[in-house]
Amino acid sequence: MVAHAACGRDSRGLEAPTFGNLLRRLRDDRGVSRERLAFNAGVSASYITHLEKGDRGNPTREVVEALTRYLDRLDTLTVADRRQLSDLAGLPEGDFPTVDELRAAITPEMRQVLDMHRPNLAALMDLRSNVLACNDSWEDAFPGVLEDGNMLRWIFGNELATRVMVNWESDMRQVVRWMRGLIGRSGNVAGFADLISELGQFPNFRQAWSEGGVEFAPHVWTLHLRNPVTGLRRKIYAQTGRMDGAAYPGHVLAILGLPA
């Protein structure tokens, strides 16, 4: 069976997305000349021409930010366009967004993920294990976690963790090995410095950290939990996935706990 182009249109003029053609579209949409954009961004008009034609290497973060500021002043850029400009420029991620910034970026659709999984456990966390949002099942399973605000701080600093996590000692060592792997993969070692320093006040963390092991967390792992009041145990399959929204892509993790 032979596929034919719809309506006989020629696809030879189609372009893959590049920084240059996106910049040109955003500039054309705002009716601004290369000269005017260049003047307000503090670069030359010839440099803008080279960027749009793809004749130059990737622009620096400072140039992208200057271009973005001016284009946004003319007509507000969407979150998706901002991200696409940064992605196509090949810019590495900067500092981690704050917990408040991430919480503000959680959409109603993301919160719906938590609600639709009741009565199963569900939470949204950042890469440093700060709890951004969770459903009541998560809060019931890990009592006190919202007060602690961070799963790692809860595991090492809350006495309830030793009663809730049936295999607390082996689990907390596993978590530290996963943490080492995540730090390396994130490419932002400095962003974890404050968290490591804070957790360092707990002797069990210092001991596990000094052992130096490293592993990479699987997408699915097993948790054995105990109700600290009734003593009843349950086995949970925890699943982790990154939520790739336009704002702060990859910085929000969805963790779902399903009964084994």
C-alpha positions in Angstrom: 0.0 0.0 0.0 1.4 3.4 -1.0 1.0 6.4 1.1 0.3 9.7 -0.7 0.9 13.2 0.7 -2.3 14.8 1.9 -3.7 17.2 -0.7 -0.6 16.8 -2.8 1.4 19.2 -0.7 5.2 19.1 -1.0 7.0 18.5 2.4 10.4 19.6 1.1 10.0 23.0 2.7 9.4 21.7 6.2 12.1 22.6 8.8 13.1 20.8 11.9 12.9 23.1 14.9 16.1 25.1 15.5 16.9 28.0 17.7 17.2 30.2 14.6 13.9 29.4 13.1 12.1 29.7 16.4 13.7 33.1 17.1 12.7 34.3 13.6 9.1 33.2 14.1 8.9 34.9 17.5 10.4 38.1 16.1 8.1 38.0 13.0 5.1 37.4 15.3 5.9 40.6 17.1 6.7 42.6 14.0 10.1 43.6 15.2 13.1 44.0 12.9 16.5 42.3 13.4 18.1 45.7 14.0 15.6 46.6 16.7 15.8 43.2 18.4 19.6 43.4 18.3 19.8 46.9 19.8 17.5 46.0 22.7 19.4 42.7 23.4 22.8 44.3 23.2 24.1 42.4 20.2 24.7 43.3 16.6 22.1 42.9 13.8 24.5 40.7 11.9 24.7 38.4 14.9 20.9 38.0 14.9 21.1 37.2 11.2 23.7 34.5 11.8 21.6 33.1 14.7 18.5 32.9 12.5 20.3 31.2 9.7 22.1 28.8 12.0 25.5 30.1 10.9 26.8 30.4 14.5 27.1 28.1 17.4 24.7 28.1 20.3 24.2 31.5 22.0 25.2 32.0 25.6 22.7 32.0 28.4 23.1 35.8 28.7 22.2 36.4 25.1 19.2 34.1 25.3 17.9 35.8 28.4 18.4 39.2 26.7 16.5 38.2 23.6 13.8 36.6 25.7 13.3 39.7 27.9 12.8 42.0 25.0 10.5 39.6 23.0 8.5 39.1 26.2 8.2 42.8 26.7 6.6 43.2 23.3 4.2 40.3 23.7 4.3 37.7 26.6 6.0 34.5 25.6 4.3 31.3 26.5 6.0 28.9 29.0 6.5 26.4 26.2 8.2 29.0 23.9 10.6 30.0 26.7 11.5 26.4 27.3 11.9 25.6 23.6 14.3 28.6 23.2 16.4 27.3 26.1 16.3 23.7 24.9 17.2 24.6 21.3 20.1 26.8 22.5 21.5 23.8 24.2 21.7 25.6 27.6 22.5 23.4 30.6 20.1 23.6 33.5 21.0 26.3 36.0 20.2 26.3 39.7 17.4 24.1 41.0 14.1 25.9 41.2 12.9 26.6 44.8 10.2 24.5 46.5 7.8 27.5 46.3 8.5 27.9 42.6 7.8 24.2 41.9 4.7 24.2 44.1 3.4 27.2 42.2 4.0 25.4 38.9 1.9 22.4 39.8 -1.1 22.4 37.5 -4.7 21.2 38.2 -4.0 18.3 35.9 -0.9 17.3 38.0 -2.9 17.5 41.2 -5.6 15.3 39.5 -3.0 12.5 39.4 -3.0 12.5 43.2 -6.7 12.4 43.5 -7.4 9.8 40.8 -5.1 7.3 42.6 -7.0 7.3 45.9 -7.0 5.1 48.0 -3.5 4.3 46.8 -0.5 6.4 47.8 0.5 9.3 45.5 2.9 12.2 45.9 4.7 14.8 43.8 8.3 15.5 44.9 11.3 17.4 43.5 14.7 15.9 42.9 15.8 16.6 46.5 12.8 14.7 47.9 10.9 17.8 49.0 7.2 16.9 49.2 5.4 19.3 46.8 2.0 17.7 47.2 0.5 14.4 48.2 -2.9 12.8 48.7 -4.2 11.8 52.1 -3.2 8.2 51.6 0.4 9.2 51.4 0.1 11.4 54.5 -1.5 8.5 56.4 1.2 6.0 55.3 4.0 8.4 56.3 2.7 10.3 59.4 4.5 13.6 60.0 5.9 13.8 56.5 4.1 17.1 55.7 5.5 18.7 58.8 9.0 17.5 57.9 8.4 18.6 54.3 11.1 16.3 52.9 11.1 12.5 52.6 14.8 12.1 53.4 14.5 14.3 56.5 11.5 12.2 57.6 13.4 8.9 57.0 16.4 10.0 59.0 15.0 12.4 61.5 11.5 11.3 62.4 11.3 8.4 64.9 8.1 7.3 63.3 10.0 6.2 60.2 11.7 3.4 62.1 8.3 2.1 63.0 6.6 2.6 59.6 9.3 1.2 57.4 9.6 -2.5 58.2 13.1 -2.7 56.7 14.1 0.8 57.8 17.8 0.1 58.2 18.4 -1.5 54.9 16.0 0.9 53.1 17.7 4.0 54.4 21.1 2.7 53.2 19.5 2.0 49.8 18.1 5.5 49.7 21.5 7.0 50.3 23.1 4.9 47.5 20.3 6.1 45.2 20.9 9.7 46.3 24.5 9.4 45.3 23.5 8.2 41.8 20.9 10.9 41.4 23.4 13.6 42.3 25.8 12.6 39.7 23.2 12.2 37.0 21.6 15.6 37.8 24.8 17.4 36.8 24.2 19.8 39.7 26.3 18.6 42.6 26.3 22.0 44.2 22.5 22.0 44.3 22.5 19.1 46.8 25.2 20.6 49.1 22.7 22.2 51.5 20.6 19.0 51.7 23.6 16.8 52.4 24.8 19.3 55.1 21.3 19.3 56.7 21.0 15.5 56.7 24.5 15.3 58.1 23.1 16.2 61.6 21.6 12.6 61.7 24.2 10.0 62.7 22.5 7.3 60.7 22.8 9.4 57.5 26.5 10.2 58.2 27.2 6.5 58.7 25.4 5.4 55.5 27.0 8.3 53.5 30.5 7.3 54.7 30.0 3.8 53.3 30.3 5.4 49.8 28.0 3.0 47.8 26.2 4.2 44.7 23.3 2.8 42.7 20.6 4.1 40.4 17.0 3.9 41.5 14.7 1.7 39.4 11.4 2.9 38.2 9.7 0.4 40.4 10.8 -0.8 43.8 9.2 -2.5 46.8 8.3 -1.0 50.2 7.2 -2.9 53.3 5.2 -0.5 55.5 3.7 -0.9 58.9 0.8 1.0 60.5 2.4 2.5 63.6 -0.9 2.3 65.5 -2.3 -1.1 64.5 0.9 -2.8 63.6 -0.6 -4.1 60.3 1.9 -4.6 57.5 1.5 -4.1 53.8 3.7 -4.5 50.7 3.7 -1.6 48.2 5.1 -1.4 44.7 6.3 2.2 44.3 6.6 3.6 40.8 8.5 6.8 39.9 8.2 8.9 36.8 9.3 12.4 35.9 6.6 14.9 34.9 7.8 16.7 31.8 5.7 19.9 32.0 6.8 23.0 30.2 7.7 24.7 33.5 10.7 23.2 35.2 10.8 20.0 33.0 12.1 16.9 34.8 12.2 18.6 38.2 8.9 17.1 39.5 8.6 13.4 40.2 5.3 11.6 40.5 5.5 8.6 42.9 2.6 6.2 43.0 2.3 3.3 45.5 0.3 0.3 44.4 -0.6 -2.7 46.6 1.4 -5.8 45.9 
